[in-house]
Amino acid sequence: MLAGGTAQGTLFAPTVIADVPLSTRLMATETFGPVLAMRSFDSLDAAMAEVNASEFGLQAGIFTNDHAAIRRLSRGLQVGGVMVNEGPDFRAEHVPFGGVKGSGLGREGVRIALREMSETRVVID
């Protein structure tokens, strides 16, 4: 554990954990809290394969200035959104937000909500 890990009632301190084994519950389930579980990889392919093997796919945050890696990861990761040099929790109301696989159905956001709450009608006169 690099930081945090303490709780005070229902308040959990921001926590950073390194070298988390893939077999742990922390890596196998979605974490809704201030927790960052880190793993290192020798290649983009290995990292992408591990992300894609998950039953979840909300968003991914990648930190790099390598545009070839950005293109490769944004095309290959099976997630609802790829945030470059931002955490995976980034969200803006005007940008569709949602996941794939076990991380949700569809997208939300202003334009998406208008479409979902509207009924298309054709009138031919």
C-alpha positions in Angstrom: 0.0 0.0 0.0 1.5 3.3 -1.1 -1.0 5.6 0.5 -4.3 5.7 2.4 -6.1 2.5 3.4 -7.7 4.0 6.5 -11.4 4.4 7.2 -13.3 6.6 9.6 -16.9 5.4 9.7 -18.1 5.3 6.1 -15.3 7.7 5.0 -12.5 5.8 3.2 -9.3 7.7 2.6 -7.9 7.9 -1.0 -5.8 4.7 -1.4 -3.1 3.7 -3.8 -2.0 0.0 -3.9 0.8 -1.2 -6.1 1.5 -4.7 -7.6 -2.1 -5.9 -6.9 -2.4 -9.6 -8.0 -5.0 -10.2 -10.8 -6.7 -12.9 -8.7 -7.8 -10.4 -5.9 -11.3 -9.1 -5.5 -10.0 -5.6 -5.9 -8.9 -6.4 -9.5 -11.9 -8.6 -10.3 -14.7 -6.2 -9.4 -15.6 -2.6 -10.1 -14.4 -0.3 -7.3 -16.7 2.6 -6.5 -14.4 4.6 -4.2 -11.1 6.5 -4.0 -9.0 3.4 -4.7 -6.3 3.0 -7.3 -5.0 -0.5 -7.9 -1.8 -0.5 -10.0 -0.1 -3.3 -12.0 2.8 -3.0 -14.3 3.2 -4.6 -17.7 6.0 -5.3 -20.2 3.9 -4.5 -23.3 0.8 -2.7 -24.4 -0.6 -6.0 -25.7 -0.3 -7.6 -22.2 -2.1 -4.6 -20.6 -4.8 -4.5 -23.3 -5.4 -8.3 -23.0 -5.8 -8.0 -19.2 -8.3 -5.1 -19.5 -10.3 -6.9 -22.2 -10.4 -10.1 -20.2 -12.4 -8.3 -17.5 -16.2 -8.7 -17.5 -16.4 -4.9 -17.0 -15.6 -2.0 -19.3 -16.7 1.4 -18.1 -13.7 3.7 -18.9 -9.9 3.5 -19.1 -7.4 6.2 -18.2 -4.1 6.0 -20.1 -1.2 8.3 -19.4 1.2 8.8 -22.3 2.4 11.2 -25.0 3.0 8.4 -27.5 0.3 9.0 -30.1 0.8 5.5 -31.6 0.0 4.0 -28.2 -3.0 6.2 -27.8 -4.4 5.1 -31.2 -3.7 1.5 -30.5 -5.2 1.5 -27.0 -8.3 3.6 -28.0 -9.0 1.1 -30.8 -8.2 -2.0 -28.9 -9.6 -1.5 -25.4 -13.1 -2.9 -24.9 -14.4 0.0 -22.8 -17.0 2.7 -23.1 -14.4 5.5 -23.1 -10.7 6.1 -23.2 -9.4 9.1 -21.3 -5.9 10.2 -22.4 -3.9 11.8 -19.6 -7.0 11.8 -17.4 -8.2 9.4 -14.8 -11.0 7.0 -15.9 -13.5 8.9 -13.8 -13.4 11.9 -16.1 -16.9 13.0 -17.1 -18.4 16.0 -18.9 -22.2 16.4 -19.4 -21.9 17.1 -23.2 -19.9 13.9 -23.8 -21.7 10.5 -23.9 -20.8 8.5 -20.9 -21.3 4.7 -20.4 -19.7 1.4 -20.5 -19.7 -2.0 -22.2 -20.0 -5.6 -21.0 -21.0 -5.6 -17.3 -20.5 -1.9 -16.9 -23.8 -0.7 -18.2 -26.1 -0.5 -21.1 -26.1 2.4 -23.5 -24.9 5.9 -22.9 -26.0 8.9 -20.9 -25.5 12.6 -21.5 -27.6 15.5 -22.8 -27.9 14.5 -26.5 -28.2 10.8 -25.7 -30.9 11.6 -23.1 -32.9 13.7 -25.6 -32.8 10.8 -28.1 -33.8 8.2 -25.5 -36.7 10.3 -24.2 -38.0 11.2 -27.7 -40.2 9.2 -30.1 -39.3 9.6 -33.8 -42.3 10.3 -35.9 -42.6 10.4 -39.7 -45.3 12.6 -41.2 -45.9 12.4 -44.9 -48.3 15.0 -46.3 
